């Protein structure tokens, strides 16, 4: 099953976790990525990079 990220939800969750939750930006992005089924923020950003470069939904 492919995970299709919701960029708006990712950014909103990360911002709330960072500013209201006191997490670092990295920790907040990891939290937001995991909420969408990704292992961490690196996995999330890699998915987006792959999509942009191939114009196909990564497996």
C-alpha positions, -999 to 999 in steps of 0.1 A, spaced: 0 0 0 13 34 -9 14 62 16 4 95 2 14 123 25 -9 152 34 16 181 33 -7 206 50 -14 182 79 23 174 82 33 211 84 5 219 108 12 190 132 49 197 131 44 234 139 20 227 168 44 201 182 73 225 179 58 257 192 31 244 217 48 211 226 83 224 230 99 199 206 128 207 183 119 211 147 135 177 140 115 159 167 83 177 156 87 166 120 94 130 130 62 130 151 42 145 121 57 119 97 50 90 120 13 102 123 11 96 85 26 62 86 62 71 77 92 59 98 105 94 104 109 128 87 137 115 65 114 88 51 86 114 45 109 138 27 124 110 6 90 100 -5 83 135 -16 116 138 -34 110 105 -52 76 117 -63 89 150 -76 117 134 -96 98 105 -110 63 119 -111 51 85 -99 38 75 -65 67 56 -48 59 20 -38 
